[in-house]
Amino acid sequence: MKRLWEILRSAFLWGMSWLHFLIVVPVLIALAVVLDPRKHDYLQRGLCRRIAFFSGAKVVVKESPGFDRTRTSFFMVNHVNLFDPFILYCAIPQLVRGWELESHFRIPIYGWLMKRFGNVPVPSVRSPRDLKRLWRLTQEAINSGVSLIVFPEAKRTRDGHINDFEEGGFRLAQQLGVPIVPASLVGSFHHLRTGHWLLRPATITVYLHDTIETKGLTKDDIPTLKQRVRDAIASPVEQSLAPK
């Protein structure tokens, strides 16, 4: 009986969240045709908040005293499931977009919308030409005051724990002198596990840790920087997964 209830509840939550998505997104697309998406960022945030709500997630944000709201930054975040961008967009108190796989930009309608909104395509094949384009588009976003969400694991966790980090985002942050904000998603693994479809009501806490300065760092400092960011992200995640 419990299993049947979980299935029915999950089907209802999926239906509510995607119905809302399908109703609201055409409105955002229409607005994006005639307006800079920054002009209606509050509508996008509202969409994300309601999708989180209808999926059964209660979002709580905890800011570290050392988190600087005023700095355009790279938000380095652990990657759990497909709701992560919605949760982060309504939790981060800045105009924020994200690095997104270039293949997603080829999806009809969705790809055009993501490009219009200002997400930065990350190439699957990292040729020098592609990496130069990624560097340029990232710099343009940062220079225009847009912070970027980066998933340094480059894949979703399968067991809730933090995977190894790739260095690409850290190298770019060091080269551009962009500060990094480690951010932890805690509770998302209970909400939805990648590879499964059951949605479970959950409180998702977004921890925004101290802003880390990258100006003055060299490429030799990148391994230490990467480890520092990983430790900050992993601390509340691993604590939440520890047996009680």
KOLZA-145286 format. One record per residue (C-alpha): x, y, z; residue in three letters. Coordinates in nm, 3 decimals, padded with zeros to 5 digits, always signed. Example, Ala and Ser with C-alpha at 12.3 -4.5 7.8 and 13.67 -1.06 7.14 Angstrom:
% residues 2
+01.230 / -00.450 / +00.780 / ALA
+01.367 / -00.106 / +00.714 / SER
END
This chain:
% residues 244
+00.000 / +00.000 / +00.000 / MET
+00.287 / +00.239 / +00.083 / LYS
+00.448 / +00.172 / -00.256 / ARG
+00.119 / +00.240 / -00.436 / LEU
+00.081 / +00.567 / -00.247 / TRP
+00.434 / +00.676 / -00.343 / GLU
+00.365 / +00.599 / -00.710 / ILE
+00.035 / +00.790 / -00.713 / LEU
+00.184 / +01.085 / -00.526 / ARG
+00.483 / +01.097 / -00.757 / SER
+00.265 / +01.084 / -01.069 / ALA
+00.058 / +01.373 / -00.933 / PHE
+00.366 / +01.583 / -00.853 / LEU
+00.518 / +01.521 / -01.196 / TRP
+00.189 / +01.614 / -01.360 / GLY
+00.152 / +01.937 / -01.163 / MET
+00.509 / +02.055 / -01.215 / SER
+00.519 / +01.982 / -01.588 / TRP
+00.171 / +02.118 / -01.650 / LEU
+00.282 / +02.445 / -01.496 / HIS
+00.602 / +02.437 / -01.702 / PHE
+00.410 / +02.384 / -02.027 / LEU
+00.166 / +02.664 / -01.948 / ILE
+00.416 / +02.927 / -01.837 / VAL
+00.709 / +02.865 / -02.073 / VAL
+00.517 / +02.973 / -02.390 / PRO
+00.451 / +03.304 / -02.214 / VAL
+00.822 / +03.343 / -02.137 / LEU
+00.908 / +03.255 / -02.497 / ILE
+00.669 / +03.522 / -02.625 / ALA
+00.820 / +03.780 / -02.391 / LEU
+01.172 / +03.676 / -02.494 / ALA
+01.089 / +03.757 / -02.857 / VAL
+01.022 / +04.123 / -02.779 / VAL
+01.208 / +04.187 / -02.452 / LEU
+01.551 / +04.124 / -02.309 / ASP
+01.494 / +03.831 / -02.069 / PRO
+01.655 / +04.040 / -01.796 / ARG
+01.349 / +04.266 / -01.807 / LYS
+01.128 / +03.985 / -01.680 / HIS
+01.372 / +03.793 / -01.463 / ASP
+01.119 / +03.803 / -01.179 / TYR
+00.879 / +03.598 / -01.394 / LEU
+01.148 / +03.338 / -01.456 / GLN
+01.221 / +03.319 / -01.083 / ARG
+00.852 / +03.281 / -01.015 / GLY
+00.832 / +02.995 / -01.263 / LEU
+01.123 / +02.820 / -01.091 / CYS
+00.974 / +02.868 / -00.745 / ARG
+00.639 / +02.723 / -00.851 / ARG
+00.795 / +02.428 / -01.034 / ILE
+00.990 / +02.349 / -00.717 / ALA
+00.672 / +02.382 / -00.511 / PHE
+00.458 / +02.167 / -00.741 / PHE
+00.730 / +01.899 / -00.748 / SER
+00.706 / +01.870 / -00.370 / GLY
+01.019 / +02.068 / -00.283 / ALA
+01.043 / +02.333 / -00.013 / LYS
+01.347 / +02.550 / -00.085 / VAL
+01.546 / +02.699 / +00.202 / VAL
+01.849 / +02.924 / +00.142 / VAL
+02.133 / +02.963 / +00.392 / LYS
+02.394 / +03.229 / +00.317 / GLU
+02.736 / +03.221 / +00.478 / SER
+02.850 / +03.551 / +00.635 / PRO
+03.134 / +03.553 / +00.382 / GLY
+02.903 / +03.526 / +00.080 / PHE
+02.915 / +03.851 / -00.120 / ASP
+02.582 / +03.916 / -00.295 / ARG
+02.731 / +04.203 / -00.493 / THR
+03.001 / +04.007 / -00.678 / ARG
+02.935 / +03.855 / -01.018 / THR
+03.063 / +03.501 / -00.968 / SER
+03.086 / +03.140 / -01.071 / PHE
+02.849 / +02.939 / -00.853 / PHE
+03.006 / +02.592 / -00.830 / MET
+02.736 / +02.343 / -00.729 / VAL
+02.698 / +01.968 / -00.679 / ASN
+02.474 / +01.814 / -00.947 / HIS
+02.193 / +01.586 / -00.827 / VAL
+01.894 / +01.581 / -01.063 / ASN
+01.711 / +01.768 / -01.339 / LEU
+01.542 / +02.003 / -01.090 / PHE
+01.878 / +02.154 / -00.985 / ASP
+01.861 / +02.455 / -01.223 / PRO
+01.507 / +02.542 / -01.111 / PHE
+01.608 / +02.524 / -00.745 / ILE
+01.921 / +02.733 / -00.800 / LEU
+01.757 / +02.998 / -01.017 / TYR
+01.508 / +03.081 / -00.745 / CYS
+01.766 / +03.055 / -00.463 / ALA
+02.061 / +03.262 / -00.588 / ILE
+01.998 / +03.635 / -00.520 / PRO
+02.160 / +03.754 / -00.843 / GLN
+02.093 / +03.757 / -01.213 / LEU
+02.221 / +03.410 / -01.292 / VAL
+02.246 / +03.181 / -01.592 / ARG
+02.440 / +02.861 / -01.644 / GLY
+02.690 / +02.661 / -01.839 / TRP
+02.488 / +02.408 / -02.036 / GLU
+02.585 / +02.129 / -02.272 / LEU
+02.593 / +02.251 / -02.630 / GLU
+02.381 / +01.955 / -02.741 / SER
+02.088 / +02.097 / -02.540 / HIS
+02.086 / +02.403 / -02.763 / PHE
+01.984 / +02.183 / -03.055 / ARG
+01.659 / +02.079 / -02.886 / ILE
+01.368 / +02.249 / -03.068 / PRO
+01.228 / +02.556 / -02.890 / ILE
+01.412 / +02.475 / -02.565 / TYR
+01.751 / +02.536 / -02.724 / GLY
+01.645 / +02.871 / -02.868 / TRP
+01.499 / +02.975 / -02.533 / LEU
+01.819 / +02.884 / -02.344 / MET
+02.027 / +03.079 / -02.594 / LYS
+01.794 / +03.376 / -02.572 / ARG
+01.805 / +03.368 / -02.192 / PHE
+02.184 / +03.375 / -02.199 / GLY
+02.297 / +03.025 / -02.099 / ASN
+02.649 / +02.953 / -02.219 / VAL
+02.698 / +02.642 / -02.441 / PRO
+02.969 / +02.403 / -02.325 / VAL
+03.109 / +02.196 / -02.615 / PRO
+03.121 / +01.818 / -02.587 / SER
+03.441 / +01.807 / -02.793 / VAL
+03.695 / +02.042 / -02.635 / ARG
+03.895 / +02.155 / -02.938 / SER
+04.106 / +02.474 / -02.902 / PRO
+03.852 / +02.661 / -03.115 / ARG
+03.558 / +02.544 / -02.903 / ASP
+03.738 / +02.626 / -02.578 / LEU
+03.821 / +02.974 / -02.707 / LYS
+03.452 / +03.030 / -02.785 / ARG
+03.354 / +02.908 / -02.438 / LEU
+03.610 / +03.147 / -02.287 / TRP
+03.473 / +03.439 / -02.493 / ARG
+03.105 / +03.373 / -02.418 / LEU
+03.177 / +03.326 / -02.049 / THR
+03.369 / +03.653 / -02.035 / GLN
+03.086 / +03.835 / -02.215 / GLU
+02.834 / +03.702 / -01.963 / ALA
+03.048 / +03.800 / -01.664 / ILE
+03.124 / +04.145 / -01.808 / ASN
+02.751 / +04.206 / -01.852 / SER
+02.687 / +04.133 / -01.484 / GLY
+02.556 / +03.778 / -01.522 / VAL
+02.673 / +03.518 / -01.271 / SER
+02.704 / +03.161 / -01.398 / LEU
+02.611 / +02.826 / -01.247 / ILE
+02.875 / +02.559 / -01.310 / VAL
+02.842 / +02.190 / -01.220 / PHE
+03.211 / +02.093 / -01.178 / PRO
+03.126 / +01.721 / -01.153 / GLU
+02.992 / +01.743 / -01.513 / ALA
+02.745 / +01.466 / -01.430 / LYS
+02.471 / +01.386 / -01.180 / ARG
+02.548 / +01.187 / -00.870 / THR
+02.411 / +00.833 / -00.854 / ARG
+02.460 / +00.776 / -00.482 / ASP
+02.418 / +01.124 / -00.336 / GLY
+02.790 / +01.169 / -00.272 / HIS
+03.013 / +01.423 / -00.445 / ILE
+03.193 / +01.303 / -00.758 / ASN
+03.539 / +01.417 / -00.870 / ASP
+03.559 / +01.771 / -01.005 / PHE
+03.682 / +01.867 / -01.350 / GLU
+03.928 / +02.156 / -01.371 / GLU
+03.780 / +02.346 / -01.666 / GLY
+03.566 / +02.585 / -01.466 / GLY
+03.846 / +02.654 / -01.219 / PHE
+04.097 / +02.728 / -01.493 / ARG
+03.854 / +02.972 / -01.653 / LEU
+03.776 / +03.140 / -01.320 / ALA
+04.149 / +03.183 / -01.255 / GLN
+04.217 / +03.320 / -01.605 / GLN
+03.928 / +03.569 / -01.590 / LEU
+03.975 / +03.656 / -01.223 / GLY
+03.613 / +03.566 / -01.147 / VAL
+03.531 / +03.486 / -00.782 / PRO
+03.385 / +03.146 / -00.699 / ILE
+03.093 / +03.075 / -00.468 / VAL
+03.073 / +02.710 / -00.358 / PRO
+02.707 / +02.611 / -00.325 / ALA
+02.565 / +02.291 / -00.177 / SER
+02.233 / +02.131 / -00.263 / LEU
+02.120 / +01.928 / +00.038 / VAL
+01.798 / +01.728 / +00.023 / GLY
+01.780 / +01.703 / -00.356 / SER
+01.890 / +01.339 / -00.351 / PHE
+01.590 / +01.250 / -00.135 / HIS
+01.363 / +01.456 / -00.359 / HIS
+01.462 / +01.279 / -00.683 / LEU
+01.736 / +01.029 / -00.756 / ARG
+01.884 / +01.019 / -01.104 / THR
+01.791 / +00.690 / -01.267 / GLY
+01.462 / +00.675 / -01.075 / HIS
+01.137 / +00.860 / -01.135 / TRP
+00.973 / +00.873 / -00.792 / LEU
+00.939 / +01.224 / -00.653 / LEU
+00.935 / +01.255 / -00.276 / ARG
+00.836 / +01.571 / -00.087 / PRO
+01.152 / +01.717 / +00.064 / ALA
+01.312 / +02.028 / +00.204 / THR
+01.601 / +02.130 / -00.019 / ILE
+01.854 / +02.354 / +00.149 / THR
+02.082 / +02.564 / -00.072 / VAL
+02.400 / +02.660 / +00.113 / TYR
+02.578 / +02.962 / -00.038 / LEU
+02.929 / +02.948 / +00.108 / HIS
+03.195 / +03.217 / +00.139 / ASP
+03.294 / +03.391 / -00.184 / THR
+03.646 / +03.284 / -00.285 / ILE
+03.870 / +03.534 / -00.461 / GLU
+04.065 / +03.408 / -00.766 / THR
+04.251 / +03.725 / -00.867 / LYS
+04.622 / +03.681 / -00.822 / GLY
+04.608 / +03.302 / -00.842 / LEU
+04.824 / +03.114 / -01.091 / THR
+04.757 / +02.791 / -01.275 / LYS
+04.967 / +02.615 / -01.010 / ASP
+04.706 / +02.718 / -00.750 / ASP
+04.418 / +02.549 / -00.933 / ILE
+04.443 / +02.205 / -00.764 / PRO
+04.434 / +02.370 / -00.421 / THR
+04.144 / +02.594 / -00.528 / LEU
+03.953 / +02.297 / -00.663 / LYS
+04.000 / +02.102 / -00.340 / GLN
+03.895 / +02.400 / -00.128 / ARG
+03.574 / +02.442 / -00.327 / VAL
+03.502 / +02.069 / -00.321 / ARG
+03.550 / +02.052 / +00.055 / ASP
+03.312 / +02.343 / +00.109 / ALA
+03.042 / +02.190 / -00.113 / ILE
+03.082 / +01.839 / +00.025 / ALA
+03.070 / +01.925 / +00.395 / SER
+02.691 / +01.973 / +00.438 / PRO
+02.613 / +01.715 / +00.167 / VAL
+02.813 / +01.439 / +00.332 / GLU
+02.683 / +01.538 / +00.675 / GLN
+02.325 / +01.498 / +00.550 / SER
+02.403 / +01.149 / +00.416 / LEU
+02.573 / +01.024 / +00.734 / ALA
+02.382 / +00.760 / +00.933 / PRO
+02.178 / +00.909 / +01.215 / LYS
END
